[in-house]
Amino acid sequence: MRKSLTSALVAAAFVVSGCTGDETPAQPAQSAPVIVPGKPGEQASTGSPGPVNRDQPNEADVEYMTMMIPHHQQAKVMTDLVLGKTANEQIRAIAGRISVAQDGEVAMMKTWLSDRGKPVPGDGHAGHGGGHDHALMPGMATEAQLADLRAANGVAFEKLFLDLMIAHHQGALTMAEAQLGKGVEVKAQEMAQEVITGQSAEIERMKTMRSKL
């Protein structure tokens, strides 16, 4: 009886060891290979993806800062007209808010570029809408639209100001969203997100004002 029990225990041990011995330890997941384009006439190769250095800006980060500075400066050109054109307190208030916010953002963007040894755009073309770079920026007012704004007064000015500024802000959102998708540098991404948050709220306020005129 004791011999039979011992044999049964030995057999059970073999069964257990057989079940566990065939199992393969889980392997850590591997990153998908990166396709590296070959030189002309050569085939592409594969490589392992490297970590993204978020402390160093890429081309999208630099382009965003460089383009957003004159974009913001044109908004300042428009807000500077408000006090002499309308007595509407709501429009005066939001124009003042936009002016202060974009002055601060322009200063930060210039510092960002300067600290990284990149060219800093000047102030010479902020009030014009027909420059080459301006044509690439969504939401920018044309020279004709700015001339119409300068010539308008009262309610006509208020309507045109809000129409142009809403479009201008929507263009800034497009640029900031593109930066979040293509840029990598931490500070640049934070500044783009601040533009989205602040200007989205201002767009809604301006739309409400416009609906009442």
C-alpha positions in Angstrom: 0.0 0.0 0.0 2.8 2.4 0.9 4.7 1.5 -2.3 1.6 2.2 -4.4 1.1 5.6 -2.6 4.8 6.5 -3.2 4.5 5.6 -6.9 1.4 7.8 -7.3 3.1 10.8 -5.7 6.1 10.4 -8.0 3.8 10.2 -11.0 2.0 13.3 -10.0 5.3 15.2 -9.6 6.2 14.3 -13.1 2.9 15.6 -14.4 3.3 18.9 -12.6 6.8 19.3 -13.7 5.8 18.5 -17.3 3.1 21.1 -17.3 5.3 23.9 -16.0 8.4 23.0 -17.9 6.8 23.6 -21.3 5.7 27.1 -20.5 7.8 29.9 -22.1 8.3 33.0 -19.9 6.5 36.1 -21.3 8.8 38.3 -23.4 8.7 42.1 -23.1 6.9 43.8 -25.9 9.2 45.2 -28.5 8.7 48.5 -30.3 7.7 48.4 -33.9 10.7 48.9 -36.2 11.3 52.2 -37.9 11.5 52.3 -41.7 14.7 54.1 -42.7 14.6 55.4 -46.3 17.5 54.3 -48.4 19.7 56.4 -50.7 18.6 56.8 -54.3 18.7 53.3 -55.9 18.9 51.5 -52.5 16.3 49.7 -50.6 14.9 51.0 -47.3 16.1 49.4 -44.1 14.6 49.0 -40.6 15.9 50.3 -37.3 14.9 50.6 -33.7 13.0 53.8 -32.7 15.0 56.1 -30.6 13.7 58.2 -27.7 12.4 61.7 -28.5 14.5 64.5 -26.9 11.8 66.9 -25.7 14.3 69.4 -24.4 15.5 70.2 -28.0 13.2 71.9 -30.4 12.5 70.5 -33.9 11.7 72.4 -37.1 8.0 72.5 -36.2 8.7 74.2 -32.8 10.9 76.9 -34.4 8.5 77.5 -37.3 5.5 77.9 -34.9 7.3 80.5 -32.8 8.6 82.4 -35.8 5.2 82.5 -37.5 3.1 83.2 -34.4 5.0 86.4 -33.5 3.8 88.4 -36.6 0.4 86.7 -36.3 0.0 88.0 -32.7 1.4 91.4 -33.7 -1.3 91.9 -36.3 -3.9 91.2 -33.7 -2.3 94.0 -31.7 -2.6 96.4 -34.7 -6.3 95.7 -34.7 -6.9 96.1 -30.9 -5.0 99.4 -31.0 -7.7 100.9 -33.1 -10.6 100.1 -30.7 -10.4 103.0 -28.3 -10.7 105.6 -31.0 -13.5 103.8 -32.9 -16.1 102.6 -30.5 -17.5 103.3 -27.0 -18.8 99.7 -26.6 -17.4 98.7 -23.2 -17.5 95.0 -23.9 -15.5 95.3 -27.1 -13.1 97.7 -25.4 -12.6 95.2 -22.6 -12.0 92.2 -24.8 -9.7 94.2 -27.0 -7.7 95.2 -23.9 -7.5 91.6 -22.8 -6.3 90.4 -26.2 -3.7 93.1 -26.4 -2.2 92.3 -23.0 -2.2 88.6 -23.5 -0.6 88.7 -26.9 2.0 91.2 -25.9 3.1 88.8 -23.2 3.1 85.8 -25.5 5.1 87.7 -28.2 7.7 88.6 -25.5 7.9 84.9 -24.4 8.2 83.7 -28.0 11.0 86.1 -28.8 12.9 85.0 -25.7 12.3 81.4 -26.6 13.9 81.9 -30.1 16.7 84.1 -28.8 17.6 81.6 -26.0 18.0 78.9 -28.6 20.0 80.9 -31.1 17.2 81.3 -33.6 16.4 84.4 -35.6 13.8 86.7 -34.0 11.2 88.3 -36.3 11.0 92.1 -36.2 8.0 94.4 -35.9 8.2 95.9 -39.4 5.4 93.9 -41.1 2.9 93.4 -38.3 0.3 95.7 -39.8 0.4 94.3 -43.3 -1.5 91.4 -44.6 0.2 90.7 -48.0 3.7 89.5 -47.0 4.9 86.1 -48.2 5.0 84.6 -44.7 1.6 86.1 -43.9 0.1 84.2 -46.8 1.1 81.0 -45.1 -0.6 81.9 -41.8 -4.3 81.1 -41.4 -6.6 83.9 -40.2 -4.4 86.8 -41.1 -6.3 89.9 -42.3 -5.4 91.3 -45.7 -4.2 94.9 -46.3 -7.6 95.7 -47.8 -9.4 94.4 -44.7 -7.2 96.4 -42.4 -7.8 99.5 -44.5 -11.6 98.9 -44.2 -11.2 98.5 -40.4 -9.3 101.8 -40.1 -12.0 103.6 -42.1 -15.0 102.2 -40.2 -16.5 103.7 -37.1 -19.2 102.8 -34.5 -21.3 99.7 -35.1 -19.7 99.1 -38.5 -16.3 99.1 -36.9 -17.5 96.8 -34.1 -18.9 94.2 -36.6 -15.8 94.2 -38.8 -13.4 94.1 -35.8 -15.2 91.1 -34.3 -15.4 89.3 -37.7 -11.7 89.8 -38.4 -10.6 89.0 -34.8 -12.7 85.8 -34.7 -11.1 84.6 -37.9 -7.7 85.7 -36.7 -8.1 83.7 -33.4 -9.4 80.6 -35.4 -6.2 80.8 -37.5 -4.1 80.9 -34.3 -5.9 77.7 -33.1 -5.1 76.0 -36.4 -1.4 76.9 -36.0 -1.3 75.9 -32.3 -3.0 72.5 -33.0 -0.5 71.8 -35.7 2.4 72.6 -33.3 1.0 70.1 -30.8 0.9 67.5 -33.5 4.3 68.1 -35.0 6.4 69.8 -32.3 8.3 68.1 -29.5 9.9 70.7 -27.2 8.1 71.0 -23.8 8.0 74.8 -23.5 6.8 75.3 -27.1 4.0 72.7 -26.5 2.9 74.4 -23.3 2.7 77.8 -25.0 0.7 76.3 -27.9 -1.7 74.8 -25.4 -2.1 78.2 -23.7 -3.0 79.8 -27.0 -5.6 77.2 -27.6 -7.1 77.5 -24.1 -7.1 81.3 -24.0 -8.2 82.1 -27.6 -10.9 79.4 -27.7 -12.6 81.2 -24.8 -12.2 84.6 -26.4 -13.7 83.3 -29.7 -16.9 82.3 -27.8 -17.2 85.7 -26.1 -16.7 87.5 -29.4 -19.3 85.3 -31.1 -21.8 86.2 -28.4 -21.0 89.9 -28.8 -21.3 89.7 -32.6 -24.7 88.1 -32.4 -26.0 91.1 -30.5 -24.9 93.7 -33.0 
